[in-house]
Amino acid sequence: MNVAVEHIATDQPPDDAKARDLDYGWQSGNHVELLENGEAYFPKVFEAMRAAQREILLETFILFEDKVGFELKGILIEAAQRGVKVVASLDGFGCGELSAAFLRELAQAGVAVQMFDPASKVLGIRTNWFRRLHRKIVVVDAAVAFIGGINFSADHLGDFGPEAKQDYAVQIVGPAVADLHHFALAQSGRQVRARRGWRRRPQRPGLSATSNEDGLVRLIYRDNVQHRDDIEEAYIDALSKARTRAVIANAYFFPGYRLLREIRNAARRGVQVQLIMQGQPDVLLAKLAARMLYDYLLKDGVVIHEYCQRPLHGKVALVDDDWSTVGSSNLDPLSLALNLEANVLIRDRAFNQQLYASLEALARDHCQTMPEKRKPRLWLWRLTVGFLVFHVMRHFPALTGWLPAHKPRLKPIESPAHDV
């Protein structure tokens, strides 16, 4: 029996979505819950999926065949068999090791499986390294949504061992779920109805909400068409307005000069700026790249912590007492210039305080603080090298978009097996 697995290889939105240029404003009246690590995330998202009555939309960078992946598969199959529409959008690189049997079981049960940019290995080496579907979004019945940095893999659980990842996501209930639902539906290539309230893209997508109320949420995302810099601009905008404190916890930290300058300028104004970086990285290059920037930031008063208990995988930040962001985007060239990413901006004092307490405990109990080193020649040299490396990393991989494997195409494929 043939198995239908849709293969999507495009970093452009569907035609109907592109025509409207998906742009989401601030939504009020939301309840946002912080979910730290798989211990908090998986029970919540699996409970919501088990209770689904109409629809489950899922996007993930990584899905492994481990205890988490098998539990997810069982839940999706059971949901599809009871008549729930289930769409699972997977990345061809992050999910490239999934077996044909695993995908066949999903498809045969009625799950619409989509693979973004699949590619067979060449001489045992993957070729689809760049422009990844890096988002992690789940929307159930258009009533509850989850977004963050947590993949569906057992390495987000503490019992995985020393390599278990430290990470964050949020559960959202309220009007903002409609935006996440609309976005996930449009990005999956499904038909979506025009929604009221579409507005032209603002000049600065990270601009603060006009209201001072709590429970405000805004979806922002990065693609390779109309929204290339939205997430980066949101960080820059928030930092430029910071008054008292800013905390950034990011696994892969190698931003461009504009963002680095806003971090430094905030510290110069007297803002208490803390960065939480990887001290025990899963990718050694990430730690080495981040350290190239330390001297530039330390000399102006930025406090840098390295988390040493296990690999840091989080992508969160907060500014002052009410602005926060949680999502899939790292602050490196891959996330800021190539990958498809999504974050939410949150204006809520209680959530901000909850995230701050969690990050403060992390920095206090499980991090080492980097000492300030006043070596002007050293930091200037590192910054110069870092600037060159950043722009090489940022622009050179984009040339891969010219290759045939990255020409936009949306093509359903019928095959008895799946090999990516």
Contacts in CASP RR format, 6 or more apart in sequence:
PFRMAT RR
TARGET T0000
AUTHOR 0000-0000-0000
METHOD contacts of the structure
MODEL  1
MNVAVEHIATDQPPDDAKARDLDYGWQSGNHVELLENGEAYFPKVFEAMR
AAQREILLETFILFEDKVGFELKGILIEAAQRGVKVVASLDGFGCGELSA
AFLRELAQAGVAVQMFDPASKVLGIRTNWFRRLHRKIVVVDAAVAFIGGI
NFSADHLGDFGPEAKQDYAVQIVGPAVADLHHFALAQSGRQVRARRGWRR
RPQRPGLSATSNEDGLVRLIYRDNVQHRDDIEEAYIDALSKARTRAVIAN
AYFFPGYRLLREIRNAARRGVQVQLIMQGQPDVLLAKLAARMLYDYLLKD
GVVIHEYCQRPLHGKVALVDDDWSTVGSSNLDPLSLALNLEANVLIRDRA
FNQQLYASLEALARDHCQTMPEKRKPRLWLWRLTVGFLVFHVMRHFPALT
GWLPAHKPRLKPIESPAHDV
1 108 0 8 1.000
1 416 0 8 1.000
2 414 0 8 1.000
2 415 0 8 1.000
2 416 0 8 1.000
3 103 0 8 1.000
3 104 0 8 1.000
3 107 0 8 1.000
3 108 0 8 1.000
3 414 0 8 1.000
3 415 0 8 1.000
3 416 0 8 1.000
3 417 0 8 1.000
3 418 0 8 1.000
4 107 0 8 1.000
4 412 0 8 1.000
4 413 0 8 1.000
4 414 0 8 1.000
5 103 0 8 1.000
5 107 0 8 1.000
5 113 0 8 1.000
5 114 0 8 1.000
5 115 0 8 1.000
5 413 0 8 1.000
5 415 0 8 1.000
5 418 0 8 1.000
6 112 0 8 1.000
6 113 0 8 1.000
6 114 0 8 1.000
6 115 0 8 1.000
6 410 0 8 1.000
6 411 0 8 1.000
6 412 0 8 1.000
6 413 0 8 1.000
7 114 0 8 1.000
7 115 0 8 1.000
7 118 0 8 1.000
7 411 0 8 1.000
7 412 0 8 1.000
7 413 0 8 1.000
8 89 0 8 1.000
8 114 0 8 1.000
8 115 0 8 1.000
8 116 0 8 1.000
8 117 0 8 1.000
8 189 0 8 1.000
8 409 0 8 1.000
8 410 0 8 1.000
8 411 0 8 1.000
9 116 0 8 1.000
9 117 0 8 1.000
9 118 0 8 1.000
9 405 0 8 1.000
9 406 0 8 1.000
9 407 0 8 1.000
9 408 0 8 1.000
9 409 0 8 1.000
9 411 0 8 1.000
10 116 0 8 1.000
10 117 0 8 1.000
10 408 0 8 1.000
10 409 0 8 1.000
10 410 0 8 1.000
11 131 0 8 1.000
11 223 0 8 1.000
11 224 0 8 1.000
11 225 0 8 1.000
11 340 0 8 1.000
11 406 0 8 1.000
11 408 0 8 1.000
12 18 0 8 1.000
12 223 0 8 1.000
12 224 0 8 1.000
12 225 0 8 1.000
12 408 0 8 1.000
13 22 0 8 1.000
13 186 0 8 1.000
13 187 0 8 1.000
13 223 0 8 1.000
13 225 0 8 1.000
14 186 0 8 1.000
14 187 0 8 1.000
14 189 0 8 1.000
14 410 0 8 1.000
16 186 0 8 1.000
16 191 0 8 1.000
16 192 0 8 1.000
17 186 0 8 1.000
17 187 0 8 1.000
17 189 0 8 1.000
17 192 0 8 1.000
18 225 0 8 1.000
18 226 0 8 1.000
20 194 0 8 1.000
20 198 0 8 1.000
21 201 0 8 1.000
21 226 0 8 1.000
22 182 0 8 1.000
22 183 0 8 1.000
22 186 0 8 1.000
22 221 0 8 1.000
22 227 0 8 1.000
23 198 0 8 1.000
23 199 0 8 1.000
23 200 0 8 1.000
23 201 0 8 1.000
23 202 0 8 1.000
23 205 0 8 1.000
23 227 0 8 1.000
24 179 0 8 1.000
24 183 0 8 1.000
24 218 0 8 1.000
24 219 0 8 1.000
24 220 0 8 1.000
25 179 0 8 1.000
25 199 0 8 1.000
25 218 0 8 1.000
25 219 0 8 1.000
26 209 0 8 1.000
26 210 0 8 1.000
26 211 0 8 1.000
26 216 0 8 1.000
26 217 0 8 1.000
26 218 0 8 1.000
26 345 0 8 1.000
26 347 0 8 1.000
27 174 0 8 1.000
27 175 0 8 1.000
27 176 0 8 1.000
27 178 0 8 1.000
27 179 0 8 1.000
27 216 0 8 1.000
27 217 0 8 1.000
27 218 0 8 1.000
28 175 0 8 1.000
28 211 0 8 1.000
28 213 0 8 1.000
28 215 0 8 1.000
28 216 0 8 1.000
29 174 0 8 1.000
29 175 0 8 1.000
29 213 0 8 1.000
29 215 0 8 1.000
29 216 0 8 1.000
30 172 0 8 1.000
30 173 0 8 1.000
30 174 0 8 1.000
30 175 0 8 1.000
30 176 0 8 1.000
30 177 0 8 1.000
30 215 0 8 1.000
30 216 0 8 1.000
30 217 0 8 1.000
30 348 0 8 1.000
31 172 0 8 1.000
31 173 0 8 1.000
31 174 0 8 1.000
31 215 0 8 1.000
32 170 0 8 1.000
32 171 0 8 1.000
32 172 0 8 1.000
32 215 0 8 1.000
32 217 0 8 1.000
32 344 0 8 1.000
32 346 0 8 1.000
32 348 0 8 1.000
32 351 0 8 1.000
33 44 0 8 1.000
33 170 0 8 1.000
33 171 0 8 1.000
33 172 0 8 1.000
34 40 0 8 1.000
34 168 0 8 1.000
34 170 0 8 1.000
34 326 0 8 1.000
34 351 0 8 1.000
34 354 0 8 1.000
34 355 0 8 1.000
34 358 0 8 1.000
35 41 0 8 1.000
35 44 0 8 1.000
35 146 0 8 1.000
35 150 0 8 1.000
35 168 0 8 1.000
35 169 0 8 1.000
35 170 0 8 1.000
35 171 0 8 1.000
36 167 0 8 1.000
36 168 0 8 1.000
36 358 0 8 1.000
37 150 0 8 1.000
37 156 0 8 1.000
37 157 0 8 1.000
37 158 0 8 1.000
37 164 0 8 1.000
37 165 0 8 1.000
37 166 0 8 1.000
37 167 0 8 1.000
37 168 0 8 1.000
38 150 0 8 1.000
38 156 0 8 1.000
38 157 0 8 1.000
38 158 0 8 1.000
38 167 0 8 1.000
39 157 0 8 1.000
39 158 0 8 1.000
41 146 0 8 1.000
41 150 0 8 1.000
41 156 0 8 1.000
41 169 0 8 1.000
42 68 0 8 1.000
42 71 0 8 1.000
42 156 0 8 1.000
42 157 0 8 1.000
44 146 0 8 1.000
44 171 0 8 1.000
45 138 0 8 1.000
45 146 0 8 1.000
45 171 0 8 1.000
46 71 0 8 1.000
46 72 0 8 1.000
46 75 0 8 1.000
48 138 0 8 1.000
48 140 0 8 1.000
48 144 0 8 1.000
48 146 0 8 1.000
49 56 0 8 1.000
49 72 0 8 1.000
49 75 0 8 1.000
49 76 0 8 1.000
49 79 0 8 1.000
49 138 0 8 1.000
49 140 0 8 1.000
50 75 0 8 1.000
50 78 0 8 1.000
50 79 0 8 1.000
51 140 0 8 1.000
52 79 0 8 1.000
52 84 0 8 1.000
52 140 0 8 1.000
52 141 0 8 1.000
53 84 0 8 1.000
53 141 0 8 1.000
54 84 0 8 1.000
54 85 0 8 1.000
54 141 0 8 1.000
54 142 0 8 1.000
55 84 0 8 1.000
55 85 0 8 1.000
55 86 0 8 1.000
55 87 0 8 1.000
55 139 0 8 1.000
55 140 0 8 1.000
55 141 0 8 1.000
55 142 0 8 1.000
56 76 0 8 1.000
56 79 0 8 1.000
56 84 0 8 1.000
56 85 0 8 1.000
56 86 0 8 1.000
56 87 0 8 1.000
56 138 0 8 1.000
56 139 0 8 1.000
56 140 0 8 1.000
56 141 0 8 1.000
57 87 0 8 1.000
57 89 0 8 1.000
57 137 0 8 1.000
57 138 0 8 1.000
57 139 0 8 1.000
57 140 0 8 1.000
57 181 0 8 1.000
57 184 0 8 1.000
57 185 0 8 1.000
57 188 0 8 1.000
58 76 0 8 1.000
58 86 0 8 1.000
58 87 0 8 1.000
58 88 0 8 1.000
58 89 0 8 1.000
58 137 0 8 1.000
58 138 0 8 1.000
59 89 0 8 1.000
59 133 0 8 1.000
59 135 0 8 1.000
59 136 0 8 1.000
59 137 0 8 1.000
59 138 0 8 1.000
59 184 0 8 1.000
59 187 0 8 1.000
59 188 0 8 1.000
60 88 0 8 1.000
60 89 0 8 1.000
60 90 0 8 1.000
60 91 0 8 1.000
60 95 0 8 1.000
60 135 0 8 1.000
60 136 0 8 1.000
60 151 0 8 1.000
60 152 0 8 1.000
61 91 0 8 1.000
61 94 0 8 1.000
61 95 0 8 1.000
61 132 0 8 1.000
61 133 0 8 1.000
61 134 0 8 1.000
61 135 0 8 1.000
61 136 0 8 1.000
61 151 0 8 1.000
61 328 0 8 1.000
62 91 0 8 1.000
62 94 0 8 1.000
62 95 0 8 1.000
62 151 0 8 1.000
62 152 0 8 1.000
62 153 0 8 1.000
63 69 0 8 1.000
63 72 0 8 1.000
63 90 0 8 1.000
63 94 0 8 1.000
63 95 0 8 1.000
63 98 0 8 1.000
63 151 0 8 1.000
63 152 0 8 1.000
63 153 0 8 1.000
64 97 0 8 1.000
64 151 0 8 1.000
64 152 0 8 1.000
64 153 0 8 1.000
64 154 0 8 1.000
64 155 0 8 1.000
65 97 0 8 1.000
65 98 0 8 1.000
65 99 0 8 1.000
65 102 0 8 1.000
66 153 0 8 1.000
66 154 0 8 1.000
67 154 0 8 1.000
68 152 0 8 1.000
68 153 0 8 1.000
68 154 0 8 1.000
68 156 0 8 1.000
68 157 0 8 1.000
69 152 0 8 1.000
69 153 0 8 1.000
69 154 0 8 1.000
72 152 0 8 1.000
73 102 0 8 1.000
73 105 0 8 1.000
73 106 0 8 1.000
76 86 0 8 1.000
76 88 0 8 1.000
76 106 0 8 1.000
76 109 0 8 1.000
76 111 0 8 1.000
77 105 0 8 1.000
77 106 0 8 1.000
77 109 0 8 1.000
77 111 0 8 1.000
79 86 0 8 1.000
80 86 0 8 1.000
80 109 0 8 1.000
80 110 0 8 1.000
80 111 0 8 1.000
81 109 0 8 1.000
81 110 0 8 1.000
85 112 0 8 1.000
86 110 0 8 1.000
86 111 0 8 1.000
86 112 0 8 1.000
87 111 0 8 1.000
87 112 0 8 1.000
87 114 0 8 1.000
87 188 0 8 1.000
87 190 0 8 1.000
88 106 0 8 1.000
88 111 0 8 1.000
88 112 0 8 1.000
88 113 0 8 1.000
88 114 0 8 1.000
89 114 0 8 1.000
89 116 0 8 1.000
89 133 0 8 1.000
89 187 0 8 1.000
89 188 0 8 1.000
90 98 0 8 1.000
90 113 0 8 1.000
90 114 0 8 1.000
90 115 0 8 1.000
90 116 0 8 1.000
90 133 0 8 1.000
91 115 0 8 1.000
91 116 0 8 1.000
91 117 0 8 1.000
91 132 0 8 1.000
91 133 0 8 1.000
91 134 0 8 1.000
92 115 0 8 1.000
92 116 0 8 1.000
92 117 0 8 1.000
92 118 0 8 1.000
92 119 0 8 1.000
92 128 0 8 1.000
92 132 0 8 1.000
92 133 0 8 1.000
92 420 0 8 1.000
93 117 0 8 1.000
93 119 0 8 1.000
93 126 0 8 1.000
93 128 0 8 1.000
93 129 0 8 1.000
93 132 0 8 1.000
94 132 0 8 1.000
95 115 0 8 1.000
95 420 0 8 1.000
96 118 0 8 1.000
96 126 0 8 1.000
96 420 0 8 1.000
98 418 0 8 1.000
98 420 0 8 1.000
100 417 0 8 1.000
100 418 0 8 1.000
100 419 0 8 1.000
103 113 0 8 1.000
103 418 0 8 1.000
104 417 0 8 1.000
104 418 0 8 1.000
106 113 0 8 1.000
107 113 0 8 1.000
112 188 0 8 1.000
114 188 0 8 1.000
115 418 0 8 1.000
115 420 0 8 1.000
116 132 0 8 1.000
116 133 0 8 1.000
116 340 0 8 1.000
117 128 0 8 1.000
117 131 0 8 1.000
117 132 0 8 1.000
117 133 0 8 1.000
117 405 0 8 1.000
117 406 0 8 1.000
118 128 0 8 1.000
118 420 0 8 1.000
119 126 0 8 1.000
119 127 0 8 1.000
119 128 0 8 1.000
119 405 0 8 1.000
119 420 0 8 1.000
120 127 0 8 1.000
120 419 0 8 1.000
120 420 0 8 1.000
121 127 0 8 1.000
127 405 0 8 1.000
128 405 0 8 1.000
129 397 0 8 1.000
129 400 0 8 1.000
130 334 0 8 1.000
130 338 0 8 1.000
130 397 0 8 1.000
130 398 0 8 1.000
130 400 0 8 1.000
130 401 0 8 1.000
130 406 0 8 1.000
131 224 0 8 1.000
131 338 0 8 1.000
131 339 0 8 1.000
131 340 0 8 1.000
131 397 0 8 1.000
131 400 0 8 1.000
131 401 0 8 1.000
131 406 0 8 1.000
132 334 0 8 1.000
132 338 0 8 1.000
132 339 0 8 1.000
132 340 0 8 1.000
133 339 0 8 1.000
133 340 0 8 1.000
134 328 0 8 1.000
134 329 0 8 1.000
134 334 0 8 1.000
134 335 0 8 1.000
134 339 0 8 1.000
134 340 0 8 1.000
134 341 0 8 1.000
135 147 0 8 1.000
135 187 0 8 1.000
135 221 0 8 1.000
135 328 0 8 1.000
135 340 0 8 1.000
135 341 0 8 1.000
135 342 0 8 1.000
136 146 0 8 1.000
136 147 0 8 1.000
136 148 0 8 1.000
136 149 0 8 1.000
136 150 0 8 1.000
136 151 0 8 1.000
136 169 0 8 1.000
136 327 0 8 1.000
136 328 0 8 1.000
137 145 0 8 1.000
137 146 0 8 1.000
137 147 0 8 1.000
137 148 0 8 1.000
137 180 0 8 1.000
137 183 0 8 1.000
137 184 0 8 1.000
137 342 0 8 1.000
138 145 0 8 1.000
138 146 0 8 1.000
138 147 0 8 1.000
139 145 0 8 1.000
139 146 0 8 1.000
139 177 0 8 1.000
139 180 0 8 1.000
139 181 0 8 1.000
139 184 0 8 1.000
142 177 0 8 1.000
142 178 0 8 1.000
142 181 0 8 1.000
143 173 0 8 1.000
143 177 0 8 1.000
144 171 0 8 1.000
144 172 0 8 1.000
144 173 0 8 1.000
144 177 0 8 1.000
145 171 0 8 1.000
145 172 0 8 1.000
145 176 0 8 1.000
145 177 0 8 1.000
145 180 0 8 1.000
145 181 0 8 1.000
146 169 0 8 1.000
146 170 0 8 1.000
146 171 0 8 1.000
146 172 0 8 1.000
147 169 0 8 1.000
147 170 0 8 1.000
147 172 0 8 1.000
147 180 0 8 1.000
147 326 0 8 1.000
147 327 0 8 1.000
147 328 0 8 1.000
147 342 0 8 1.000
147 343 0 8 1.000
147 344 0 8 1.000
148 167 0 8 1.000
148 168 0 8 1.000
148 169 0 8 1.000
148 170 0 8 1.000
148 315 0 8 1.000
148 326 0 8 1.000
148 327 0 8 1.000
148 328 0 8 1.000
148 343 0 8 1.000
149 167 0 8 1.000
149 168 0 8 1.000
149 169 0 8 1.000
149 313 0 8 1.000
149 314 0 8 1.000
149 315 0 8 1.000
149 326 0 8 1.000
149 327 0 8 1.000
149 328 0 8 1.000
150 156 0 8 1.000
150 167 0 8 1.000
150 168 0 8 1.000
150 169 0 8 1.000
150 313 0 8 1.000
154 160 0 8 1.000
155 163 0 8 1.000
155 164 0 8 1.000
155 165 0 8 1.000
156 164 0 8 1.000
156 165 0 8 1.000
156 167 0 8 1.000
156 313 0 8 1.000
157 164 0 8 1.000
158 164 0 8 1.000
161 310 0 8 1.000
162 310 0 8 1.000
163 282 0 8 1.000
163 310 0 8 1.000
163 311 0 8 1.000
164 310 0 8 1.000
164 311 0 8 1.000
165 282 0 8 1.000
165 310 0 8 1.000
165 311 0 8 1.000
165 312 0 8 1.000
165 313 0 8 1.000
165 314 0 8 1.000
166 307 0 8 1.000
166 309 0 8 1.000
166 310 0 8 1.000
166 311 0 8 1.000
166 312 0 8 1.000
166 313 0 8 1.000
166 314 0 8 1.000
166 362 0 8 1.000
167 312 0 8 1.000
167 313 0 8 1.000
167 314 0 8 1.000
168 249 0 8 1.000
168 314 0 8 1.000
168 315 0 8 1.000
168 316 0 8 1.000
168 326 0 8 1.000
168 327 0 8 1.000
168 355 0 8 1.000
168 358 0 8 1.000
169 326 0 8 1.000
169 327 0 8 1.000
170 326 0 8 1.000
170 344 0 8 1.000
170 346 0 8 1.000
172 180 0 8 1.000
172 217 0 8 1.000
172 344 0 8 1.000
176 217 0 8 1.000
176 218 0 8 1.000
176 219 0 8 1.000
176 344 0 8 1.000
178 195 0 8 1.000
179 219 0 8 1.000
180 219 0 8 1.000
180 344 0 8 1.000
182 192 0 8 1.000
182 195 0 8 1.000
183 219 0 8 1.000
183 221 0 8 1.000
183 342 0 8 1.000
185 192 0 8 1.000
186 192 0 8 1.000
187 340 0 8 1.000
189 410 0 8 1.000
201 226 0 8 1.000
201 227 0 8 1.000
204 233 0 8 1.000
204 237 0 8 1.000
205 220 0 8 1.000
205 227 0 8 1.000
205 230 0 8 1.000
205 233 0 8 1.000
205 234 0 8 1.000
205 237 0 8 1.000
206 218 0 8 1.000
206 220 0 8 1.000
206 230 0 8 1.000
206 233 0 8 1.000
206 234 0 8 1.000
206 237 0 8 1.000
206 238 0 8 1.000
206 345 0 8 1.000
207 237 0 8 1.000
208 237 0 8 1.000
208 238 0 8 1.000
208 241 0 8 1.000
208 323 0 8 1.000
208 347 0 8 1.000
209 216 0 8 1.000
209 218 0 8 1.000
209 347 0 8 1.000
211 347 0 8 1.000
213 347 0 8 1.000
214 322 0 8 1.000
214 347 0 8 1.000
214 348 0 8 1.000
214 349 0 8 1.000
214 350 0 8 1.000
215 346 0 8 1.000
215 347 0 8 1.000
215 348 0 8 1.000
215 351 0 8 1.000
216 346 0 8 1.000
216 347 0 8 1.000
216 348 0 8 1.000
217 344 0 8 1.000
217 345 0 8 1.000
217 346 0 8 1.000
217 347 0 8 1.000
218 344 0 8 1.000
218 345 0 8 1.000
219 342 0 8 1.000
219 343 0 8 1.000
219 344 0 8 1.000
220 227 0 8 1.000
220 230 0 8 1.000
220 231 0 8 1.000
220 234 0 8 1.000
220 342 0 8 1.000
220 343 0 8 1.000
220 344 0 8 1.000
220 345 0 8 1.000
221 227 0 8 1.000
221 230 0 8 1.000
221 231 0 8 1.000
221 340 0 8 1.000
221 341 0 8 1.000
221 342 0 8 1.000
221 343 0 8 1.000
222 228 0 8 1.000
222 229 0 8 1.000
222 230 0 8 1.000
222 231 0 8 1.000
222 232 0 8 1.000
222 329 0 8 1.000
222 335 0 8 1.000
222 336 0 8 1.000
222 339 0 8 1.000
222 340 0 8 1.000
222 341 0 8 1.000
222 342 0 8 1.000
223 340 0 8 1.000
224 338 0 8 1.000
224 340 0 8 1.000
228 337 0 8 1.000
229 336 0 8 1.000
231 329 0 8 1.000
231 335 0 8 1.000
231 336 0 8 1.000
231 341 0 8 1.000
231 343 0 8 1.000
232 255 0 8 1.000
232 258 0 8 1.000
232 259 0 8 1.000
232 331 0 8 1.000
232 336 0 8 1.000
234 325 0 8 1.000
234 343 0 8 1.000
234 345 0 8 1.000
235 248 0 8 1.000
235 259 0 8 1.000
235 262 0 8 1.000
235 317 0 8 1.000
235 325 0 8 1.000
235 331 0 8 1.000
236 258 0 8 1.000
236 259 0 8 1.000
236 262 0 8 1.000
238 246 0 8 1.000
238 317 0 8 1.000
238 319 0 8 1.000
238 323 0 8 1.000
238 325 0 8 1.000
239 246 0 8 1.000
239 259 0 8 1.000
239 262 0 8 1.000
239 263 0 8 1.000
239 265 0 8 1.000
239 266 0 8 1.000
239 319 0 8 1.000
240 262 0 8 1.000
240 265 0 8 1.000
240 266 0 8 1.000
241 319 0 8 1.000
242 266 0 8 1.000
242 269 0 8 1.000
242 271 0 8 1.000
242 273 0 8 1.000
242 319 0 8 1.000
242 320 0 8 1.000
243 271 0 8 1.000
243 320 0 8 1.000
244 271 0 8 1.000
244 272 0 8 1.000
244 320 0 8 1.000
244 321 0 8 1.000
245 271 0 8 1.000
245 272 0 8 1.000
245 273 0 8 1.000
245 274 0 8 1.000
245 318 0 8 1.000
245 319 0 8 1.000
245 320 0 8 1.000
245 321 0 8 1.000
245 356 0 8 1.000
246 263 0 8 1.000
246 266 0 8 1.000
246 271 0 8 1.000
246 272 0 8 1.000
246 273 0 8 1.000
246 274 0 8 1.000
246 317 0 8 1.000
246 318 0 8 1.000
246 319 0 8 1.000
246 320 0 8 1.000
247 273 0 8 1.000
247 274 0 8 1.000
247 275 0 8 1.000
247 276 0 8 1.000
247 317 0 8 1.000
247 318 0 8 1.000
247 356 0 8 1.000
247 359 0 8 1.000
247 360 0 8 1.000
248 263 0 8 1.000
248 274 0 8 1.000
248 275 0 8 1.000
248 276 0 8 1.000
248 316 0 8 1.000
248 317 0 8 1.000
248 331 0 8 1.000
249 275 0 8 1.000
249 276 0 8 1.000
249 307 0 8 1.000
249 312 0 8 1.000
249 314 0 8 1.000
249 315 0 8 1.000
249 316 0 8 1.000
249 317 0 8 1.000
249 359 0 8 1.000
249 362 0 8 1.000
250 275 0 8 1.000
250 276 0 8 1.000
250 277 0 8 1.000
250 314 0 8 1.000
250 315 0 8 1.000
250 316 0 8 1.000
250 317 0 8 1.000
250 330 0 8 1.000
250 331 0 8 1.000
251 278 0 8 1.000
251 281 0 8 1.000
251 286 0 8 1.000
251 311 0 8 1.000
251 312 0 8 1.000
251 313 0 8 1.000
251 314 0 8 1.000
251 315 0 8 1.000
251 330 0 8 1.000
252 278 0 8 1.000
252 283 0 8 1.000
252 286 0 8 1.000
252 289 0 8 1.000
252 290 0 8 1.000
252 330 0 8 1.000
252 331 0 8 1.000
252 332 0 8 1.000
252 334 0 8 1.000
252 335 0 8 1.000
253 275 0 8 1.000
253 277 0 8 1.000
253 278 0 8 1.000
253 286 0 8 1.000
253 289 0 8 1.000
253 290 0 8 1.000
253 293 0 8 1.000
253 330 0 8 1.000
253 331 0 8 1.000
253 332 0 8 1.000
254 286 0 8 1.000
254 289 0 8 1.000
254 290 0 8 1.000
254 292 0 8 1.000
254 293 0 8 1.000
254 331 0 8 1.000
254 332 0 8 1.000
254 333 0 8 1.000
254 386 0 8 1.000
254 389 0 8 1.000
254 390 0 8 1.000
254 393 0 8 1.000
255 331 0 8 1.000
255 332 0 8 1.000
255 336 0 8 1.000
255 390 0 8 1.000
256 336 0 8 1.000
256 387 0 8 1.000
256 390 0 8 1.000
256 394 0 8 1.000
257 387 0 8 1.000
257 390 0 8 1.000
259 331 0 8 1.000
260 293 0 8 1.000
260 296 0 8 1.000
260 297 0 8 1.000
263 273 0 8 1.000
263 275 0 8 1.000
263 297 0 8 1.000
263 302 0 8 1.000
264 296 0 8 1.000
264 297 0 8 1.000
264 300 0 8 1.000
264 302 0 8 1.000
266 273 0 8 1.000
267 273 0 8 1.000
267 297 0 8 1.000
267 300 0 8 1.000
267 301 0 8 1.000
267 302 0 8 1.000
268 300 0 8 1.000
268 301 0 8 1.000
272 303 0 8 1.000
273 301 0 8 1.000
273 302 0 8 1.000
273 303 0 8 1.000
274 302 0 8 1.000
274 303 0 8 1.000
274 304 0 8 1.000
274 305 0 8 1.000
274 359 0 8 1.000
274 363 0 8 1.000
275 297 0 8 1.000
275 302 0 8 1.000
275 303 0 8 1.000
275 304 0 8 1.000
275 305 0 8 1.000
276 305 0 8 1.000
276 306 0 8 1.000
276 307 0 8 1.000
276 312 0 8 1.000
276 359 0 8 1.000
276 362 0 8 1.000
276 363 0 8 1.000
276 367 0 8 1.000
277 287 0 8 1.000
277 290 0 8 1.000
277 304 0 8 1.000
277 305 0 8 1.000
277 306 0 8 1.000
277 307 0 8 1.000
277 312 0 8 1.000
278 286 0 8 1.000
278 287 0 8 1.000
278 290 0 8 1.000
278 306 0 8 1.000
278 307 0 8 1.000
278 311 0 8 1.000
278 312 0 8 1.000
279 287 0 8 1.000
279 306 0 8 1.000
279 307 0 8 1.000
279 308 0 8 1.000
279 312 0 8 1.000
279 368 0 8 1.000
280 307 0 8 1.000
280 308 0 8 1.000
280 309 0 8 1.000
280 310 0 8 1.000
280 311 0 8 1.000
280 312 0 8 1.000
281 287 0 8 1.000
281 311 0 8 1.000
281 312 0 8 1.000
282 311 0 8 1.000
282 313 0 8 1.000
286 332 0 8 1.000
287 306 0 8 1.000
289 332 0 8 1.000
289 386 0 8 1.000
289 389 0 8 1.000
292 382 0 8 1.000
292 383 0 8 1.000
292 385 0 8 1.000
292 386 0 8 1.000
292 389 0 8 1.000
293 382 0 8 1.000
293 383 0 8 1.000
293 386 0 8 1.000
294 304 0 8 1.000
294 370 0 8 1.000
294 382 0 8 1.000
295 373 0 8 1.000
295 375 0 8 1.000
295 378 0 8 1.000
295 379 0 8 1.000
295 382 0 8 1.000
295 383 0 8 1.000
296 379 0 8 1.000
296 382 0 8 1.000
296 383 0 8 1.000
297 304 0 8 1.000
298 304 0 8 1.000
298 370 0 8 1.000
298 371 0 8 1.000
298 372 0 8 1.000
298 373 0 8 1.000
298 379 0 8 1.000
299 372 0 8 1.000
299 373 0 8 1.000
299 374 0 8 1.000
299 376 0 8 1.000
299 379 0 8 1.000
301 372 0 8 1.000
303 369 0 8 1.000
304 369 0 8 1.000
304 370 0 8 1.000
305 362 0 8 1.000
305 363 0 8 1.000
305 367 0 8 1.000
305 368 0 8 1.000
305 369 0 8 1.000
305 370 0 8 1.000
306 367 0 8 1.000
306 368 0 8 1.000
306 370 0 8 1.000
307 362 0 8 1.000
307 363 0 8 1.000
307 366 0 8 1.000
307 367 0 8 1.000
308 366 0 8 1.000
308 367 0 8 1.000
308 368 0 8 1.000
309 366 0 8 1.000
315 326 0 8 1.000
315 327 0 8 1.000
315 328 0 8 1.000
315 329 0 8 1.000
315 330 0 8 1.000
315 331 0 8 1.000
315 335 0 8 1.000
315 343 0 8 1.000
316 324 0 8 1.000
316 325 0 8 1.000
316 326 0 8 1.000
316 327 0 8 1.000
316 355 0 8 1.000
316 359 0 8 1.000
317 324 0 8 1.000
317 325 0 8 1.000
318 324 0 8 1.000
318 325 0 8 1.000
318 352 0 8 1.000
318 355 0 8 1.000
318 356 0 8 1.000
318 359 0 8 1.000
320 352 0 8 1.000
321 349 0 8 1.000
321 352 0 8 1.000
321 353 0 8 1.000
322 347 0 8 1.000
322 348 0 8 1.000
322 349 0 8 1.000
322 352 0 8 1.000
323 345 0 8 1.000
323 346 0 8 1.000
323 347 0 8 1.000
323 352 0 8 1.000
324 345 0 8 1.000
324 346 0 8 1.000
324 347 0 8 1.000
324 348 0 8 1.000
324 351 0 8 1.000
324 352 0 8 1.000
324 355 0 8 1.000
325 343 0 8 1.000
325 344 0 8 1.000
325 345 0 8 1.000
325 346 0 8 1.000
326 343 0 8 1.000
326 344 0 8 1.000
326 346 0 8 1.000
326 355 0 8 1.000
327 341 0 8 1.000
327 342 0 8 1.000
327 343 0 8 1.000
327 344 0 8 1.000
328 335 0 8 1.000
328 341 0 8 1.000
328 342 0 8 1.000
328 343 0 8 1.000
329 335 0 8 1.000
329 336 0 8 1.000
329 339 0 8 1.000
329 341 0 8 1.000
329 342 0 8 1.000
329 343 0 8 1.000
330 336 0 8 1.000
332 393 0 8 1.000
333 390 0 8 1.000
333 393 0 8 1.000
333 394 0 8 1.000
333 397 0 8 1.000
334 393 0 8 1.000
334 397 0 8 1.000
335 341 0 8 1.000
336 394 0 8 1.000
337 394 0 8 1.000
337 395 0 8 1.000
337 397 0 8 1.000
337 398 0 8 1.000
338 397 0 8 1.000
338 398 0 8 1.000
346 352 0 8 1.000
363 369 0 8 1.000
373 379 0 8 1.000
400 406 0 8 1.000
401 407 0 8 1.000
END
